[in-house]
Amino acid sequence: MIRALLIGFILVLLQVSLAMAEKVRLAVTSSFHNSGLSDHLIPHIETDLEIDIQIIVVGTGQAIKLGENGDVDAILVHSKPDEEEFVKTGFAKHRREIMFNEYVIVGPSSDPAQIASAKNLLDTFHKLSKAKVNFVSRGDFSGTHKKEIEIWRKIIFDPKDIGSRYISVGSSMGKAINIAVAFDAYILSDKATWLNHKNKGNLAIQFEGDQLLHNQYSFLPINENMYPHIKGKLVEKIEEWLISEKAENLVQNLIAVLLLSAAGVLWWLSLSGGELWGSNYLPKPLSLVCIVIAISARMKEPRKSRRFIES
């Protein structure tokens, strides 16, 4: 009886403490969420800081609008020109570059546009503009969509000239990849989302590594002088947590797990006599490459301070 009362009392205390936890609204890009990072990091932040974080998953354009309206306490986005304008107009006091990954061009395993042999990213898009292949665009004014448009502009080409082969879907990264799988199409994706995406179909990474594919994520706390209800002090704590060594280790662990999982699948494919891009030789060496990269991701390097840019 006493034991039951004690358990009940503890449960009540837990419920009260959860109810008393202050809530912070954070708008994050769908690519950050689809990569698995938000699910991996947010529970740790909530536990360490004893706060309740409400995540709103949208594209960068929508996240910025939420920030401009004071509907969220902070935004995590990846479109530098928009971020700088956001700070310039006073909606945020600063932007802090907290993490990055890279974009990749994903396409059919047979690579009909032959972009794997492209000299650079601009050559890749030249090939895509001339080949009779489908291309899926997020079309949602997200950071990824804006990056894609930026690249088309660099080669002075309007993708709408492709006609019906240019498929603008107006959706999140994960949904856009699913549509690319259905149409056996090429698509620009952030690498983390692609690695974490389960429905890859017949698609594979066909081009990566160009410096123009660098994908920087920034954290922007909304200016509480403009919106007094903004929880500036709590947002400061979240920002500091995101650039902490613990956050860095958690991200490295996630990357290592994803790479080791990929290595396991490739090794199994090799043992079962399967093929990758028409070759039964590739799976085994690629699995070893994944293991080496996973180990290097966990090797300690001197920590670099994240860039802090004020208006």
N, C-alpha and C positions, 0 to 999 in steps of 0.2 A: 504494500500500500504506500509506504513512505517513498519507496523507489519510484513508483509510478508518479507520485506527486512531484518528486524532484525532476523527473524527465519532462513532465508537463511544464514545470516552471522554467526549465532551460529552453524549451521550445518557444514559450511565450517571450522570453528575453530575446531570443534570436529574431522572432518576428518583429518585435518592437525596434530592435537595432536596425533591421532592414528597412522598416518603415521610416526611421529617423534619418537614414542615409540621404545626404543631399543629392539631388539629381542634376546631372549636367547633360545638355543636349549637344551632340557632336554629329555634324554632317560629314560623311566620308564618301569618297568616290567608289563606284561599284567595282572598279578593278582592284582597289585596296581590299574590299570586302571579299570578292570572289577569289582572291589569292589565298584566302584562309588566314591572313594576318589579323584581321579584326577579331575573329573567333579565338585566335591564339593569344592575343595580347590583352584584350579588354577585361576578361575575368581577372587577370593578374593586377591590372590597374585598379579595378574596383576593390579587390581584396587589400592591396597595399595602401590605398588612399582612403578606404572606407567611404566610397561614394558609389552612386548608382549612375551609370552612363547609358543614356538612351542614344543608340546609333540610328542615324537616318541615312540610308544608302541611296545615293543619287549620283548623277554625273557631275562633273566639275561645274558646268554652267548653272545647274540647279542648286548646287551647294552654295555657290556665290550669291545667288538670289536669296536663299534662306538667310545668309549672313547679312546681306544688305537690308533685309526686313527685320533683323533682330530676332529671328525665329529660332536661332541656335546660339550656343555659347562660343563655339569655335568651328572651324572647318579644316579638313585635311584634303588637299586637292593637288593637281599636277598640271598646271598651265601657267608658266612663269609670267607671260605678259598680262594675263588676267589678274594674277596675284599682285603684281606690282601696281596695277591700276586700282585694285581693291585697297591697298595700303595708301596710295596717293590720295584717294578720295576720303580717307579717314575712317573707313569701316573697320580697319584693323590697325593696330599700332605698329605692327611689324609682321614679317613672315620669317619662319625658321625652317631651313632645309633640314629635314630629319632623316630621310632615307631615300634610296633610289633603287631602281632596277633598270631593265632595258626593254624596249619594244622588240618584237620579232615579227617577221613576215611568215605566216603559216599558209600552207597550200597543199594541194593534192600530192600524194606520195610520188606520182609519176612526173610531177613538176612540168606540165605542158608549156608553161611560159619560160622555162629554163632560167629561172632567176637565181638558182643555186650557184650558177657560174658568173653572176653579175659582178662587175668590178667594184661597185659601191652601191649605196642606197638609191641614188638618183638613177643609176643604170637599171636597177631593179624595177623602179616605177616606170621607166621608159619601156622596158620589156612588157610590163603588165598593161600598159596603154596600147601596145601594138598587138599583143597576142589575143586570140579569141577565147578568153577565159572569163569566168565569173569573178567578181570582186565584191565582197560584203563590207559595207561601211556601217559603223554604229549609228551615224547620222543623228546624234542626240546632243550635239554641242558639248560633249564631255571632253576631258583632256586628251583622250585617245583620238577622238574624232577630229579635234583641232590640230593635233599632230599630223594626222593623215592629210588633212587639207593643206597644211603647211608644206608637206612634201610634194603634193601635186602642184602647188604654186611654184615651187622651186624648179620644176621641169616645164613650167608654163603650159600646163595642160588642165583642161576642165574635165574631171572624171565623168560628168554627165554625157560627154561625147561618146562614151562607150555604149550608151543606150541601155537596153534592158539588162545587159550583163553587169551593170553597176547597180548593186542592190543595197539601197539605204534603208535600214531597218528601224532606226529610232529606239534602240533598246540597250540594255546593259551588256557588258562584255561577255558574260556567260551565255546569254541568249543569242547574241550575235555570233558566237562561235558555233552554237548549235545550228543556226541557219546556214553558216558556211559549210558545216558538215553535210547538211541536207542538199546543198547546191554544188558540192564538191568545188568550193570556191577558195580564193585567196582572201586573207584578212590580216589586218594589222592588229596585233594583240600585245598586251604587256606580258612579259615572260612568266611572271609568277602565276598569273591567272591561267595561262596555257598549261603550265606544269601541273597545276592543281585541278584542272578541268578533266572530268571523267570521260565525257563523250567526245573522243578525238576522231572517231570514225576513220576515214582514209587520209586524214590530214597529218602533216608533220611540219616542223620548222624547216623552212627552205632558205631563209636568209637572216643573218644576225651579225652583230659586232660592229656595225658602223657607228661612229661617234654621234651622228644625228639621231640615233635611236636611244640615246640616253634619256631616262625617264625619272625626273626628280620630283619627289613628293615634299610638300611644304605644309606646315601647321600654322594656321593664322587665327589667333584669338580675337574675337569680336571686341571692338572698342566699347568699354563700359561707360565711357563719357558720353557716347552717343546713345547708348541704350542702358540706362541705370539698372535694369533687371538682370543684366549679364553677370554671371558668377565668375568675375575676373580672377579672384584668388584661387579658386578651385581649378580653373583653366591653367593658371600658372603652374600648379602642382602637376597636372597632366602633362604639360609641355616638358617640364623637367624630367618626369618619369620616362617620357618617350626618347629622351637623349641619354638615358642612364645606361650603365654597363649591363644591368639586368635585361633591359629591353633589347640591347644589342645581342646578348647571349641567346635570348628566346628566339629572335629572328634567325640567327645562325643555326640554332637547333632545328627550326622548321625547315630551312633550306636543306640541311643535311638529311633530314628524314625523307623529304621529297626526292632528293637525288638517290638515296639508298633504295628507296622504293622503285624508282626507275631502273636502277642497276639490277634489282631482283627480277623485274619483269624481263629485261633484256637477257639476263643469264638464263632464265627459264626458257625464253624463246630460242636461245642458242642450243640448249640441251634437248629441246623437243624438235629440233630440225627446222624451226620456223625461219622465215625470211624477213628482212627489213630493207625496204626500197629495192626489192628484187635480189637481194644478196643474203646468203646464209652465213657469210663470213663476218658481217658488220656487228651483229648483236653482242658478241663476246667482248671485242675490244671497246665498244661503246659503253658496255656495262662497267668495265675497268676504269674508263675515263670518268664516269659518274661517281665511282667510289673515290677516286683521287680528288675530284673537285669537292666532294662531301667532306673529306678529311681536311682539305685546305680551308674550307669554310669555317671549320672549328679551330683552326690554328690561331693563336693570339697574335694580334698586331698592335702596335702603339695606337691608342685611341686618339682620333682626331676630333676636335671640337666642331660641332655642327654650325653651319653658317647662320649668323643672326643678322638680319637686315632690317633696319629701322626705316621709317618713312623719311 
